[in-house]
Each structure stands twice: as structure tokens, then as C-alpha cells.
Amino acid sequence: MTSARRGTIRRDINLPYYEQLKHLILQQIQDDGLRPGDLLPSEAEVGERYGVSRTVVRQAIGELAAAGVLSRRRGKGTFVSEHKIREQFMESTVGFFEDLTGQGHEVLSEVISVGLVRPASHVATTMELPDDHRVIEVVRLRRVDEMVVALVKSYINSDSEELLDHLRSEDLAHASLYRILENTWGLRIESGKRSLEATKAEGMLARLLEVGAGDPVLYIESVGRDEQGEVVEYFQAWHRADRSRLEISVVRHQSGLTSTLA
């Protein structure tokens, strides 16, 4: 494919101006040494620099924003995005810690609380428990490569004081909760169901994730079961949408296509 000359829009090739401009913006980011969080020139400045209309600029920037390269902030401008962290645990029974450390990332958890609680009604229903049953709740703020990525609330289907004391004594800041449950307590997750939806950060959630009120987040729910089909763990997680990219594999079964999302 013929490409645009460096720094100019080609008028003599069959390649839309916005496609050429996307490559030129990426080249500009590299040449200027721009880093995540750096501000790009205004749409008017970009249009003047490359001799294209505001419509072309908006389409190019819009597609780069959709791809996660740029981010728009209302009233502030367009910025180079943080590199998104690729997560594959939507399709696997491994946890967040094992998934990302396996990719070479440094994962650190700020443990907010570990305790015995009577879960909210919808949590108890999801875990197939009576409303008065107590479970162990572990709340953690997850950081990857020193960046805040997610807030996670894990509910373990046990009211054992011994297990509670063990978890409180463990270094959950640097360890895998799933690995502790499996290796020490024989609580192994063999199957599960995870769902994903888009929502907005508000109040304390926004403050913990270090985002603005109303900013988008990815909300994930998961139910993990043992080989007998009993619920071992249920978690709720709120991921920063600007720092997370969830990857899901799909396969074709004999009866037709299936999706891994509920």
C-alpha cells in the first residue's frame, strides 16, 4: 500500500485524508517524544498544520480515540492515552494476579479490608446462600506497573475464623488469592461465569480509581465454582476503562456459535 509522505497529506493517492492523518498524528507523537498524558495540539492547529478540514481532523482523532491511542477530555483537549493493560481472565479460571504477572507486569494490591460479613441480598442470592449466612469479604485496590487499574470485592464462601485469620496474615499485596485458597485450603475454582458491562464511576469509587465523577469504568461480576458445582467465590470488579483492555476468545461448537459473556 502506498503511504503518505512523512509530514504531508498526499492528494494524488487513493487513501482517505483521515486515514493519512491518523498515520501522521502517530508519527508526530513519536517524533515529538510525546508520552501518556501529554496534550496534543487543538483540532484547529492540526487542521492548519496538515491542510485538512476540521471534519477530517475529528474523524482521525475519533478513530484513534476509539482504538485507545488518544483520549478526549471535555473542555481540556485531546491527550496521548496510557497504554492499556491486556487482560485475558474473562475466559479463564486464573485470577487477575496470575494473568498479569504471567505477562510480565508488576501487580500490587492495596488491601482495604478483610473480614466476615453478611453479604448484600443480591450477593447472597448469586452465591446461592441464605441471607443470614456470613462470608469472607476481601476488598483490594489493584495496581499494575504502579498504575491504579481496578477495585475488587471478593466474597469467599466460608465463615471459617481460621481461614479469615490466615488471609489476614498473608501478604495479599503481592500474592494470588486464588493460589492461597487452592494450595492451602483446597478451594479450587474449576468453572465459572463472568459478565461485563459499562458503567460510570461515582463517589468513593471515582476517588479510589483516581478518575473523575461520571468517567466510564468496566464492571465485571464473576461466580467461581468447584468441580462439584458449589460456589467457591464471587467477585465484583470495577476497572478503569482507559487502562484496561479485556480480550475474549470465542469458539464455534457443533450446535453453533457461543459467547463467553452472559
Secondary structure as UniProt FT lines:
FT   TURN            6..7
FT   HELIX           17..31
FT   TURN            32..33
FT   TURN            36..37
FT   HELIX           43..50
FT   HELIX           54..66
FT   TURN            67..68
FT   STRAND          70..73
FT   TURN            74..76
FT   STRAND          77..80
FT   STRAND          85..87
FT   HELIX           89..91
FT   HELIX           96..101
FT   TURN            102..104
FT   STRAND          107..117
FT   HELIX           121..126
FT   TURN            127..128
FT   TURN            131..132
FT   STRAND          135..144
FT   TURN            145..146
FT   STRAND          147..156
FT   HELIX           161..169
FT   TURN            172..174
FT   HELIX           177..185
FT   STRAND          191..200
FT   HELIX           203..209
FT   TURN            213..214
FT   STRAND          216..225
FT   TURN            227..228
FT   STRAND          231..240
FT   TURN            241..243
FT   STRAND          244..246
FT   STRAND          252..253
FT   TURN            254..255
FT   STRAND          256..257
//
